[in-house]
Structures are given as C-alpha cells and as structure tokens.
Amino acid sequence: DPADPADPGPERLALNAARGRALRDAVRRLPGRCPRLLEALLSPQDPTYREIAGALAMSQGSLGPERSRCLGCLRRLLAAEVAGGGRGG
C-alpha cells in the first residue's frame, strides 16, 4: 500500500512548520518598515496598496521600490543563514 502523496505525513508537516517559523523570524529581523510592509502585503485580509500606504505613512508609489528592497534584504538574510547553517540554538 504506497503512501498517499496528498497526505504529507508528520515529518513533512514538521519541516513545513519549521520553515514557516524560520521565515517569520527572518521577516521580523528585517530593518525599518520591512516587517510591517511584508506582513501587510501577505495579509489574509488582502489590503489595497492605498490601505497599506496609509497604515505605514508612505506614498503608494514608494511601496513597490520599498518592497523590492525588503525582499532583497530578506533574500540576503536567508542566504546567509543557509550558508552559515542557521542561527545558533
């Protein structure tokens, strides 16, 4: 009886949960408005750019460039952690 590919199993679920925690932790460590911006952009409430800009007191036109900078920072942070074997602990 082969394993059901739709059933990820406990190991896969644990790995996915750990990856999610690591990603959320990395986002929280980003500089400036990046954590709030990325959390807003990925919010299940799906706010508009106008709503996000208002909440962060920034212009709508600066959201895209700021998002790009934040994602670049996140990419570098995660790459450094992977190269370094993760944070201590």
Secondary structure, DSSP 8 states (H G I E B T S, - for coil): ----TT--HHHHHHHHHHHHHHHHHHHHTSSTTHHHHHHHHT-TT---HHHHHHHHT--HHHHHHHHHHHHHHHHHHHHHHHHTTSS--
